[in-house]
Amino acid sequence: MPAFSIPPNIKGLIFDIDGTLADTMPAHYRACLKVARKYNFEFPLDYFIKMAGIPTKDVFRDLLKIQHINTLSVDVLSALKEQYYLEEIPAIKPISFTMDIVKTYAGKLPMSMGTGGTKEIAVPNVEIIQAGQYIPILVSAEDVTLHKPYPDTFLECAKRMGIEPQNCLVFEDAVNGFKAAEAAGMAWIDVNKYHTPDYSY
């Protein structure tokens, strides 16, 4: 059972995937580090955490700009990172806090998933944690033009659920996701209060 009850005005639940439903963030960071080491540039953990929720290409593009590197292809780096990450997926575990909530409210409230990741990454993540059987709606990077911290991802989730934004509750783990929820006029829960990713391995 969830550690709290859903407020009565909430008619729909929206879940981020990475770091919210699935304990993927350390695996994503390991994949980013492999790319950085292969091409001899830095990928600081604090930068990775700050950019959580933003599409991979944008993350690499901004990082290369910060480090004044203009000799590498963002497309090549992003594709390699996704390849490295896909190798990690079989070991991904669900985050019990949010998955318990999903199971509790399945069939009782409309639910959706909103991620800055591509479908290529999001779908395997959802499958490995078996969230798709409870949450039928997935909004990924391909479905909107503006990504978190813009509200478009969560607004599209609300639209597909048929729920007004002010009646949606967002579960997120990243600052950009919190900002996106606020911009959409939605309440949000910080999953970091209930789960801490382990970047030490």
N, C-alpha and C positions, 0 to 999 in steps of 0.2 A: 504493500500500500504506500501511496505517496506520503512524504513527511509533512504535507500541508494539504489543505482542501482548496479546490479551485473556487475563486470568488463567484458569486451567483450571476454576475453580469457577463461572465465569460461563456461564450457559445461555441468557440472553436479553438483548437490548440495547434500551434505551429512549432516545429522542431527543426533547428539546425541539425546537420548530421555529424560533421567532423568535430570531435571534442564535446559533443552534446548527446547524441544517441550512441555513437561509436567512439571507442577510445583510440582514435587514429592519429592524434597530433604528434606524438613521438615518432611514429612511423613516417609521417609526412616530413618531419624534420630530418630524420635519417636519410630519406631520399634526397632532400635538398642538399644535405652535406656531401653526399656521394657525388652529386653533380658539381658542387663547388670545388671539391678536392680534385676531381678529374680535370677541371679547367683552371685550377689554380687561382681562385678568388675566395674571399671570406663570406661566410653566411652566419652572422651572429644570431644567437638564440633570441635575444631581446627583439631584434628586427623581425624574426619569424613570428613571434608571439604578437607583436604589434600589427602585423599584416594579416593575421588570421581572418579567414572569411573572404579574402580577396582572391580573384582568379590567379592561377599560377603564373601566367604570362605577365600580368601586371606586377606581380611580386618580383619576378626576375628583372623586368624592365626597370623598375624603380631602384632595385639594388645595384644594378650595373651602372645606372646614372649616378648614384651616390658615390660609387667607387671609381667613377670616371673611366669606365671600360666601354669601348665602342667597337670592339673587334669580335664580339660573340653574338650569335643569333639567339634571340629570345625564343623563337620557335623551336630551335634545336634543343636548347636547355630545358624548356618546358616539356617537350616530348620525352626526353631522357628521364626527367624527374618522374613523370607519370609512369614510365616503364619500371623504374626502380620501386615506385610505390606499389604498383600492382603485384610485385613480388612479395610484398609485406602483408597483403590482405588476408591470406589464410590464417594468420596469427592474431587478427584483430578481434577484440572482445567488445561486447556491448557495455554501456555504462548503466549500471543497475538502477541508479536513482531515476533516470529518465525513462528507461524501459519499463520499470515498475509502473510509472504513471501512464505510459502508453497502454499497457495491458489492463490497467484499472479502468481507463476511460474508453477503451475500444468498444464501439457500438453504442456508446452513450453520448459522446461529443464528436463532431467532425474533426479530423486531424489531417495535417499535411506536413511535408518536409520542404524546407527552403535552404538551398546551399549555394555557395559561390563556386563549388566544384562542377566539373563537367559530368555529363551522364556516364561517360566511360569510367569515371572513378566512383561516382555516387551510387550507381546501380550495384556494383559488386560489394560496396560497403553495406548497403541496405540488405543485400542477400545474405552476407556472412553473419549479420546480427539478427537476421530473421524479422526485421521491422516491417517489411513490405506486406506481410499478412495482416497487419493491424492498421497501417497507414497507406491509403491508396494513392495519395496525391504527392507528386514529386516535382518541384520547381528547381531546375538547375541553371547553370551559367548560360546555357543556350537559350533559355526561355525569356530572358530579359536583356535589355541593352545596358542599363545602369545597375551595377552590382553594389553590395554593401560597401560603404555605409548608407547608400541611397536606399529608399524604402521599397523599390520596385519588386524585389524578390518576395517580400512578405505580403505586399499588396496583391500580387498575383496569387499567392497562396490563399488569401482571404477571398479573392474573387472566385477561385475554383471551388472553394468550400461553400460559397454562397453566404458568407458571414461578413457583417460590417467590421471594418478594422478595429473600431473601439471595443468590439466584443471578442477580440482575439487575444490570446496569451502566447507569447513567444518564449521558447526555451533556447538559451544561447550561452556560449562560453567566451565570446570574443567581443572586444570593444566595438569593432565595426558592426557587429550584429546588434549590440545594444543601441547604437546610434541609428541603425536602420529601423529597429522596432519603434524607437521614439519618433523618428521621422514619419513613420506610418501611422502614428497615433495609437500604438498598441502597448499594452503592459508587457513586461518581460521579467524573466527569472534568470539570474546568474547561476549557471550550473557549476561554476567553479567553487561555489560555497558547499557543494555536496560531492565534488569529485576533483582530485588533483592529478593531472597527468605526470608521468614519471619520465623525465628526459635524461635520466642518469645512465641509461643503458644503450 
